Amino acid sequence: MAEISYELEKYIERKIPELRLEPKPTLDEIICAFLEKFEVYVKPITTKTRNIGGSAVAGAITGLAGADVGGDAYLIQGQNKQTAIQEWTKWKQWALSHPDFLDYKQDIFFKYEDRAYEIKELLKTPEMKEKIEECKKQFYKEKKEERKLFFTTVTIILGIPLSIAIVMTTIESIGNIQKKSDTSWMKKPLKSNFDYESDEKFCKSSEPSKLEGYWIRYYKQMCID
């Protein structure tokens, strides 16, 4: 995916689940998933709120987030910390020495890499590019609506006169900052190639000197090298 903000990236993943790539499974997660095949349900004593085990591994290679299956609840089922550590160490060593574990671990990693490659290839298709383009348009539309709602709420709460005073002061402050800041980026030529049509239209139709706040950062990131 082209360089985009973290917020936009997560928005696209929510709207297009087939592009979601969960974190690569850790060794402990793979061990837990392997033990579950033998109906052994233990977790490392360091486990906190992150789901770990079969559902976590499955999510990493399918793109579907696993359900929360209890987190640290395991740690308070009548076992003290030392006993829990010994239990986990015993089963971890058992799994690592099992003749089938190495193949099982490699299979998980191969499936994860296949999943990552699948997403990479999917991003190249015209259909997916079009879906991403629509997501971006919807994202910016929603952000615009959020800003409008925010300023409307401020106006109602603080009152119109005070709101106007705050807005005018803010605009003046921003104007002063921009005048003092480096404006050399405004003279840089536009990129020769754009990943998305909407970016190209925005960059070619925008007057850099008239941009403010978020749109300055967006212009620098999407329009110039």
C-alpha positions in Angstrom: 0.0 0.0 0.0 1.3 3.5 -0.8 2.6 5.6 2.0 -0.5 6.6 4.0 -1.3 7.6 7.5 -1.7 4.9 10.1 -5.2 6.0 10.8 -6.2 5.7 7.1 -4.4 2.3 6.8 -6.4 0.9 9.7 -9.6 2.4 8.2 -9.0 0.6 4.9 -8.3 -2.7 6.8 -11.6 -2.4 8.6 -13.5 -1.7 5.4 -11.6 -4.3 3.3 -10.9 -7.2 5.7 -9.1 -9.2 3.0 -6.2 -6.7 3.3 -5.7 -7.3 7.0 -2.5 -8.9 8.1 -2.3 -9.9 11.7 1.1 -9.8 13.6 3.4 -12.7 12.8 2.9 -15.5 15.3 5.5 -15.7 18.1 7.2 -18.9 19.1 5.1 -19.1 22.3 1.9 -18.6 20.3 2.8 -21.4 18.0 3.7 -23.7 21.0 0.3 -22.9 22.6 -1.5 -23.7 19.3 0.5 -27.0 19.0 -0.3 -28.1 22.5 -4.0 -27.4 22.0 -3.9 -30.2 19.3 -3.2 -32.5 22.2 -5.9 -30.8 24.5 -3.2 -29.2 26.6 -4.2 -25.6 27.4 -1.4 -23.7 29.0 0.0 -20.3 28.5 3.3 -18.6 29.4 3.3 -16.8 32.7 4.1 -13.5 30.9 0.9 -13.5 28.9 -1.1 -10.4 29.5 -4.1 -9.2 27.5 -3.0 -10.5 24.1 -4.9 -13.6 23.0 -2.5 -16.5 22.5 -3.0 -20.0 21.2 -4.8 -21.6 18.3 -7.1 -18.6 17.5 -4.2 -16.2 17.5 -2.2 -18.3 15.1 -5.3 -18.9 12.9 -5.9 -15.2 12.8 -2.3 -14.5 11.7 -2.6 -16.8 8.7 -6.2 -16.0 7.7 -6.5 -12.3 8.4 -9.3 -12.9 10.9 -8.8 -11.6 14.4 -9.1 -14.3 17.0 -11.6 -14.0 19.9 -10.4 -13.2 23.4 -10.3 -16.4 25.2 -9.5 -15.3 28.7 -6.1 -13.6 28.7 -4.6 -13.9 32.2 -7.6 -15.7 33.7 -5.6 -18.9 33.4 -3.1 -17.5 35.9 -5.6 -17.3 38.7 -7.1 -20.8 38.5 -5.7 -22.0 41.8 -2.0 -22.2 40.7 0.6 -19.9 42.3 3.1 -18.2 40.0 5.9 -20.7 40.6 3.7 -23.7 39.8 2.4 -22.0 36.7 6.0 -21.3 35.5 7.0 -24.9 36.0 3.9 -26.1 34.2 4.5 -23.9 31.2 8.3 -24.7 31.1 7.5 -28.5 31.2 5.0 -28.3 28.3 7.1 -25.9 26.3 10.0 -28.3 26.4 7.7 -31.1 25.5 6.5 -29.3 22.5 9.9 -28.2 21.3 11.2 -31.8 21.6 8.2 -33.3 19.8 9.1 -34.8 16.4 6.2 -33.0 14.7 6.8 -29.5 16.1 9.4 -28.3 13.7 7.2 -29.1 10.7 4.2 -27.6 12.4 6.1 -24.4 13.1 7.5 -24.2 9.5 4.0 -24.8 8.2 2.6 -21.8 10.2 5.4 -19.5 9.0 4.9 -20.6 5.4 1.2 -20.0 5.6 1.9 -16.5 7.1 4.3 -15.7 4.3 1.8 -16.9 1.7 -0.8 -14.7 3.3 1.5 -11.6 3.2 2.3 -12.4 -0.5 -1.4 -12.8 -1.3 -2.2 -9.3 0.1 0.8 -7.8 -1.8 -0.5 -9.3 -5.1 -4.1 -8.3 -4.2 -3.0 -4.7 -3.9 -1.8 -4.7 -7.5 -5.2 -5.6 -9.0 -7.3 -2.8 -10.6 -10.4 -3.9 -8.7 -8.6 -3.6 -5.3 -7.1 -0.2 -6.3 -10.6 1.0 -7.1 -11.9 -0.2 -3.7 -9.0 1.5 -1.9 -9.7 4.7 -3.8 -13.4 4.6 -2.7 -12.3 3.9 0.9 -10.0 6.9 0.8 -12.7 9.2 -0.5 -15.1 7.9 2.2 -12.4 8.4 4.9 -11.8 12.0 4.0 -15.5 12.6 3.8 -16.0 11.2 7.3 -13.1 13.3 8.6 -14.6 16.4 7.2 -17.9 15.6 8.8 -16.1 15.0 12.1 -14.5 18.4 11.9 -17.8 20.1 11.1 -19.4 18.3 14.0 -16.6 19.3 16.4 -16.8 23.0 15.5 -20.6 22.9 15.7 -20.4 21.5 19.2 -17.8 24.0 20.3 -20.0 26.8 19.0 -23.0 25.5 20.9 -21.1 25.0 24.1 -19.0 28.1 24.2 -21.4 30.4 22.4 -21.1 32.1 19.1 -19.2 35.3 20.2 -16.5 33.4 22.1 -16.2 30.8 19.4 -15.6 33.4 16.8 -12.9 35.0 18.9 -11.2 31.7 19.4 -11.3 30.8 15.7 -10.0 34.2 14.7 -7.2 34.0 17.2 -6.3 30.5 16.0 -6.3 31.5 12.4 -4.1 34.5 13.1 -1.7 32.4 15.1 -1.5 29.8 12.4 -0.9 32.5 9.8 2.0 33.9 11.8 3.5 30.5 12.3 3.3 29.7 8.6 4.8 33.1 7.6 7.8 32.3 9.8 8.1 28.7 8.8 10.1 27.3 5.9 8.1 27.6 2.6 10.6 26.1 0.3 8.4 23.0 -0.1 5.9 25.1 -1.9 8.3 25.5 -4.8 9.1 21.9 -5.3 7.7 20.2 -8.4 4.9 17.6 -8.2 5.6 13.9 -8.4 5.6 12.5 -11.9 3.5 9.5 -10.9 0.6 9.1 -8.5 -0.8 5.9 -7.0 -4.4 7.1 -7.0 -6.4 9.4 -9.2 -7.8 11.3 -6.2 -4.3 12.2 -5.0 -3.3 13.4 -8.5 -6.5 15.6 -8.7 -5.8 17.1 -5.2 -2.2 17.8 -5.9 -2.7 19.5 -9.3 -5.7 21.6 -8.1 -4.2 22.7 -4.8 -2.4 26.1 -4.2 0.3 25.2 -1.6 0.3 28.7 -0.1 -3.4 28.4 0.7 -3.2 25.0 2.5 -3.4 24.8 6.3 -2.8 22.3 9.1 -3.5 18.7 8.1 -3.6 19.5 4.4 -0.1 20.9 4.4 1.2 17.6 5.8 -0.9 15.6 3.3 0.4 17.7 0.4 4.0 17.2 1.4 3.5 13.5 1.7 1.4 12.8 -1.4 2.3 15.5 -3.9 6.1 16.1 -3.8 9.1 13.9 -3.5 
